[in-house]
Amino acid sequence: MKNTKNNYYFYFAIPIDRIDQRIDNFLHIYLSTVPKSAIYRLLRKGIIKVNGYSIKPNYKFKNNDRIYIPQKIYSQHINDKIIFNSTYLNTEKIQFLNKRILYEDSYLLIIDKPTGIAVHGGSGLSYGIIEGLRILRNDVSLELVHRLDKDTSGILIIAKKRSALRFLHEQFRINNILKYYLALVKGTWNIKEKSITTYLHKKISGISRLMTNDNRIGKKSETCFQIKEKFRIATLVNIYPITGRTHQIRVHSQYLGHPIALDKLYGDNDFNNLMKKKCGLNRLFLHASELICIHPNTKKTLYIKAPIDNHLNKCLLYLRKNIQ
């Protein structure tokens, strides 16, 4: 601890796997209870320093950097508690995440994300999968490699090392990671395979953020669909998104006239109500089921599979038995 102009500072060397990371992103993880807006303000005013000097929020750490955080601010950091539903989230509430692990080594942690939980806090949420895992492992260095919608279940990759994060981000950038989804959609498809390309643009509608098709300002988005099983009122499809835009699969399914079952934003109300009544479905039927990637250390092909949960499986069993 060091006294700088009558303010006591905690200071520590930046871990080697944090080199090249922006300081604002690092502090957002490390000072988990401090809002991002407050972090930017602390950096702009020079209250938090690197090597004893003021730096900008976009500063990237270099080798042998030391970060200085005032004692009063440092003491606000909560390593084992995150506020959730106006109470403190403790390890007992998130132990279930340990049972969702599909693969783990010193570089990667891959879990089967449950539906209904966001991958990270934000937008009014103070708790997400990544915060829960950081608490369970007492490791603030865990970082999301990619994201899934709150209501989508399935395979989610977390990096344990900065080098693994950079490697997999590059693999995503060059489309060298294959992700497959299972979805139950409205109606019966007659075409065995279908590929769609549109240009998606985010539109604010009230408190919701919706993705719409706009060829003028949207970003190119491509998805491939393949029939897996047909029913009288619905179709189970395998989906391979070539690009990774927000809500891409859900919007493309709607665009083709086959919205996903129980999709509250892009779905069909009559179809959703029918699936609730007949099949007891109470969640979005979209599941990240398979992933193929190159391991960041061994460079060997890694194949991960996550089966659908009992609730989705019961829905399919009902459709096979009663609505053919």
C-alpha positions as CSV (number, residue, x, y, z in Angstrom):
1,M,0.0,0.0,0.0
2,K,1.3,3.5,-0.9
3,N,0.4,7.0,0.3
4,T,0.0,9.4,-2.7
5,K,-1.0,13.0,-1.8
6,N,-2.6,11.8,1.4
7,N,-4.7,9.2,-0.3
8,Y,-3.8,5.5,0.5
9,Y,-3.5,3.4,-2.6
10,F,-3.5,-0.3,-3.1
11,Y,-1.3,-1.2,-6.0
12,F,-0.4,-4.5,-7.7
13,A,1.3,-5.7,-10.9
14,I,-0.9,-6.5,-13.8
15,P,-0.9,-10.3,-14.5
16,I,0.8,-11.3,-17.7
17,D,-2.5,-12.6,-19.3
18,R,-4.0,-9.1,-18.8
19,I,-1.4,-7.5,-21.1
20,D,-3.1,-5.7,-24.1
21,Q,-6.4,-5.6,-22.3
22,R,-8.1,-2.2,-21.9
23,I,-8.1,-0.8,-18.4
24,D,-11.8,0.1,-18.5
25,N,-12.7,-3.5,-19.3
26,F,-10.3,-4.8,-16.7
27,L,-11.8,-2.6,-14.0
28,H,-15.3,-3.4,-14.9
29,I,-14.5,-7.0,-14.0
30,Y,-12.2,-6.3,-11.0
31,L,-14.4,-3.6,-9.4
32,S,-17.6,-5.6,-10.0
33,T,-19.9,-3.3,-8.0
34,V,-18.7,-0.1,-9.5
35,P,-20.8,1.1,-12.5
36,K,-18.9,1.6,-15.8
37,S,-19.8,5.2,-15.9
38,A,-18.1,5.7,-12.5
39,I,-15.1,3.8,-13.7
40,Y,-14.7,6.1,-16.7
41,R,-15.0,9.1,-14.3
42,L,-12.4,7.8,-12.0
43,L,-10.0,7.3,-14.9
44,R,-10.7,10.6,-16.5
45,K,-10.0,12.4,-13.2
46,G,-6.8,10.5,-12.6
47,I,-8.1,8.9,-9.4
48,I,-7.1,5.4,-10.6
49,K,-3.6,5.4,-12.1
50,V,-1.1,3.1,-13.9
51,N,2.5,3.3,-12.8
52,G,1.6,6.4,-10.7
53,Y,0.3,8.4,-13.8
54,S,-3.2,9.2,-15.1
55,I,-4.2,7.3,-18.2
56,K,-7.2,7.3,-20.6
57,P,-10.0,4.6,-20.3
58,N,-8.8,3.0,-23.6
59,Y,-5.3,2.5,-22.3
60,K,-4.0,-1.1,-22.9
61,F,-1.8,-2.7,-20.3
62,K,1.8,-3.3,-21.0
63,N,4.3,-5.6,-19.5
64,N,5.3,-4.8,-15.9
65,D,2.5,-2.2,-15.5
66,R,1.3,-1.5,-11.9
67,I,-2.3,-0.3,-11.3
68,Y,-3.0,2.1,-8.3
69,I,-6.5,2.0,-6.8
70,P,-7.5,4.2,-3.8
71,Q,-8.1,2.2,-0.6
72,K,-11.7,3.5,-0.3
73,I,-12.5,2.3,-3.8
74,Y,-10.6,-0.9,-3.5
75,S,-12.6,-1.8,-0.4
76,Q,-15.8,-1.6,-2.5
77,H,-14.8,-4.5,-4.7
78,I,-16.9,-7.5,-3.9
79,N,-15.2,-10.7,-4.9
80,D,-17.7,-13.2,-3.4
81,K,-21.0,-11.3,-3.5
82,I,-23.1,-9.8,-6.3
83,I,-26.5,-8.2,-5.7
84,F,-29.3,-10.2,-7.3
85,N,-33.0,-9.6,-6.8
86,S,-32.2,-7.1,-3.9
87,T,-30.3,-9.8,-2.0
88,Y,-26.7,-10.9,-2.0
89,L,-26.0,-13.8,-4.3
90,N,-23.9,-16.4,-2.5
91,T,-22.3,-19.5,-3.8
92,E,-25.2,-21.7,-2.7
93,K,-27.4,-20.1,-5.3
94,I,-25.1,-20.7,-8.1
95,Q,-23.7,-24.2,-7.3
96,F,-25.9,-25.6,-10.1
97,L,-23.5,-24.1,-12.6
98,N,-20.9,-26.7,-11.6
99,K,-23.3,-29.4,-12.8
100,R,-23.6,-27.7,-16.2
101,I,-19.9,-28.1,-17.2
102,L,-19.4,-29.9,-20.5
103,Y,-15.6,-29.5,-20.7
104,E,-12.8,-27.9,-18.7
105,D,-9.1,-27.6,-18.8
106,S,-6.5,-24.9,-17.9
107,Y,-7.5,-22.8,-21.0
108,L,-11.3,-23.3,-21.4
109,L,-14.5,-23.8,-19.4
110,I,-17.5,-24.8,-21.5
111,I,-20.9,-25.0,-20.0
112,D,-24.4,-25.9,-21.0
113,K,-26.1,-22.6,-20.3
114,P,-29.6,-22.9,-18.9
115,T,-32.5,-20.9,-20.3
116,G,-33.7,-17.7,-18.6
117,I,-30.3,-16.6,-17.3
118,A,-28.3,-13.8,-19.0
119,V,-24.6,-14.6,-19.9
120,H,-23.6,-11.4,-18.1
121,G,-25.0,-8.6,-15.9
122,G,-26.1,-5.3,-17.5
123,S,-29.3,-3.6,-18.8
124,G,-30.9,-3.8,-15.4
125,L,-29.4,-7.2,-14.5
126,S,-26.7,-7.4,-11.8
127,Y,-26.1,-11.2,-12.2
128,G,-25.2,-13.4,-15.1
129,I,-23.5,-16.7,-15.9
130,I,-20.0,-15.1,-16.1
131,E,-20.4,-13.3,-12.7
132,G,-21.6,-16.6,-11.1
133,L,-18.6,-18.5,-12.5
134,R,-16.2,-15.9,-11.2
135,I,-17.7,-16.2,-7.8
136,L,-17.6,-20.0,-7.8
137,R,-14.0,-20.1,-9.0
138,N,-12.9,-17.0,-7.2
139,D,-11.3,-16.0,-10.5
140,V,-12.1,-12.5,-12.0
141,S,-10.0,-13.4,-15.1
142,L,-12.7,-15.6,-16.6
143,E,-14.1,-14.0,-19.7
144,L,-16.9,-14.8,-22.2
145,V,-15.7,-15.9,-25.6
146,H,-19.1,-15.3,-27.2
147,R,-22.7,-14.8,-26.1
148,L,-26.1,-16.4,-26.1
149,D,-29.5,-14.7,-25.7
150,K,-30.9,-14.9,-22.2
151,D,-33.7,-17.3,-23.2
152,T,-31.4,-19.5,-25.4
153,S,-29.8,-22.6,-23.8
154,G,-26.8,-24.6,-24.8
155,I,-23.1,-24.4,-25.3
156,L,-21.2,-21.4,-24.0
157,I,-17.4,-21.0,-24.0
158,I,-15.5,-19.1,-21.3
159,A,-11.8,-18.4,-21.6
160,K,-9.5,-18.9,-18.6
161,K,-6.5,-17.2,-20.2
162,R,-6.3,-14.0,-22.2
163,S,-4.3,-15.9,-24.9
164,A,-7.3,-18.4,-25.3
165,L,-9.7,-15.5,-25.6
166,R,-7.7,-13.8,-28.3
167,F,-7.2,-17.1,-30.2
168,L,-10.9,-18.0,-30.2
169,H,-12.0,-14.4,-31.1
170,E,-9.8,-14.7,-34.1
171,Q,-11.3,-18.1,-35.0
172,F,-14.8,-16.6,-34.8
173,R,-13.7,-13.6,-37.0
174,I,-12.5,-15.9,-39.8
175,N,-15.6,-18.3,-39.4
176,N,-13.4,-21.2,-38.2
177,I,-15.8,-22.1,-35.4
178,L,-18.9,-24.1,-36.2
179,K,-22.0,-23.6,-34.0
180,Y,-25.1,-25.6,-34.5
181,Y,-28.5,-24.9,-33.0
182,L,-31.8,-26.9,-32.6
183,A,-35.0,-25.0,-32.9
184,L,-38.7,-25.9,-33.1
185,V,-40.4,-23.6,-35.6
186,K,-44.0,-23.0,-36.7
187,G,-45.4,-24.9,-39.6
188,T,-44.1,-27.7,-41.8
189,W,-41.1,-27.0,-44.1
190,N,-41.1,-28.7,-47.5
191,I,-37.6,-27.7,-48.4
192,K,-34.9,-29.9,-46.9
193,E,-32.3,-27.2,-46.7
194,K,-32.6,-23.5,-46.8
195,S,-30.0,-20.6,-46.7
196,I,-31.0,-17.0,-46.1
197,T,-29.0,-13.8,-46.3
198,T,-30.4,-10.5,-45.1
199,Y,-29.1,-7.2,-43.6
200,L,-30.0,-6.8,-40.0
201,H,-30.2,-3.5,-38.2
202,K,-31.0,-2.8,-34.5
203,K,-34.1,-0.8,-33.9
204,I,-35.2,0.6,-30.5
205,S,-38.9,0.0,-29.9
206,G,-40.1,1.2,-26.5
207,I,-37.9,-0.6,-24.0
208,S,-37.0,-3.4,-26.4
209,R,-34.2,-3.7,-28.9
210,L,-35.5,-5.4,-32.0
211,M,-33.5,-6.5,-35.1
212,T,-35.1,-5.6,-38.4
213,N,-34.1,-6.2,-42.0
214,D,-32.7,-3.1,-43.7
215,N,-30.7,-3.4,-46.9
216,R,-29.5,0.2,-46.7
217,I,-27.9,0.3,-43.2
218,G,-28.1,-3.3,-41.9
219,K,-25.2,-5.7,-41.5
220,K,-25.0,-8.8,-43.7
221,S,-26.3,-11.8,-41.9
222,E,-26.4,-15.4,-43.2
223,T,-28.0,-18.5,-41.7
224,C,-28.5,-22.1,-43.0
225,F,-31.4,-24.2,-42.0
226,Q,-31.8,-28.0,-42.3
227,I,-34.9,-30.1,-41.5
228,K,-34.3,-32.6,-38.8
229,E,-37.9,-33.8,-38.0
230,K,-41.4,-32.8,-39.3
231,F,-44.7,-32.7,-37.4
232,R,-48.1,-31.6,-38.6
233,I,-47.9,-28.1,-37.0
234,A,-44.2,-27.6,-36.5
235,T,-40.7,-28.6,-37.7
236,L,-37.6,-29.3,-35.8
237,V,-34.6,-27.8,-37.6
238,N,-30.8,-27.8,-37.3
239,I,-29.4,-24.3,-37.7
240,Y,-26.0,-23.1,-38.7
241,P,-25.4,-19.4,-38.4
242,I,-22.5,-18.3,-40.7
243,T,-22.5,-14.8,-39.2
244,G,-23.3,-14.0,-35.5
245,R,-25.6,-11.0,-35.3
246,T,-27.9,-10.3,-32.4
247,H,-31.1,-12.3,-32.6
248,Q,-30.0,-13.5,-36.1
249,I,-31.5,-17.0,-35.9
250,R,-34.8,-15.7,-34.4
251,V,-35.2,-12.9,-37.0
252,H,-34.3,-15.2,-40.0
253,S,-36.8,-17.8,-38.8
254,Q,-39.5,-15.1,-38.6
255,Y,-38.5,-13.8,-42.0
256,L,-39.0,-17.2,-43.6
257,G,-42.5,-17.4,-42.1
258,H,-41.5,-20.1,-39.5
259,P,-40.9,-18.3,-36.2
260,I,-39.4,-20.2,-33.3
261,A,-41.8,-21.6,-30.7
262,L,-42.3,-19.3,-27.6
263,D,-40.3,-16.4,-29.1
264,K,-41.7,-13.4,-27.3
265,L,-40.1,-10.8,-29.6
266,Y,-40.4,-12.4,-33.1
267,G,-42.8,-15.2,-32.6
268,D,-46.4,-15.9,-33.6
269,N,-48.8,-15.5,-30.6
270,D,-51.3,-18.1,-31.8
271,F,-48.6,-20.7,-32.4
272,N,-47.0,-19.9,-29.0
273,N,-50.3,-20.3,-27.2
274,L,-50.9,-23.6,-29.0
275,M,-47.5,-24.9,-28.0
276,K,-48.1,-23.9,-24.4
277,K,-51.6,-25.5,-24.3
278,K,-50.8,-28.7,-26.2
279,C,-47.2,-29.4,-25.3
280,G,-46.7,-27.5,-22.0
281,L,-43.9,-25.5,-23.5
282,N,-42.9,-22.6,-21.4
283,R,-39.6,-21.5,-22.8
284,L,-38.0,-20.5,-26.1
285,F,-37.2,-23.6,-28.1
286,L,-33.7,-22.6,-29.2
287,H,-30.7,-24.6,-28.1
288,A,-27.0,-24.3,-29.0
289,S,-26.5,-28.1,-29.4
290,E,-23.1,-28.6,-31.0
291,L,-19.8,-26.8,-31.4
292,I,-16.6,-27.6,-33.3
293,C,-13.5,-25.5,-32.7
294,I,-9.7,-25.6,-32.6
295,H,-8.3,-25.8,-29.1
296,P,-6.2,-22.7,-28.3
297,N,-3.3,-24.6,-26.9
298,T,-3.2,-28.1,-28.4
299,K,-4.6,-26.9,-31.8
300,K,-6.6,-30.1,-32.0
301,T,-10.2,-30.2,-33.1
302,L,-12.5,-30.0,-30.1
303,Y,-16.1,-31.3,-30.5
304,I,-18.7,-30.4,-27.9
305,K,-22.3,-31.6,-27.8
306,A,-25.1,-30.5,-25.4
307,P,-28.4,-32.5,-25.4
308,I,-31.7,-30.7,-25.1
309,D,-33.1,-30.5,-21.6
310,N,-36.0,-32.7,-20.3
311,H,-38.6,-29.9,-20.9
312,L,-37.8,-29.6,-24.6
313,N,-37.6,-33.4,-25.0
314,K,-41.0,-33.8,-23.5
315,C,-42.4,-31.3,-26.0
316,L,-41.0,-33.3,-28.9
317,L,-42.3,-36.6,-27.4
318,Y,-45.8,-35.1,-27.2
319,L,-45.6,-33.9,-30.8
320,R,-44.4,-37.3,-32.0
321,K,-47.2,-39.1,-30.2
322,N,-50.2,-36.7,-30.5
323,I,-49.7,-34.2,-33.4
324,Q,-48.3,-36.0,-36.4
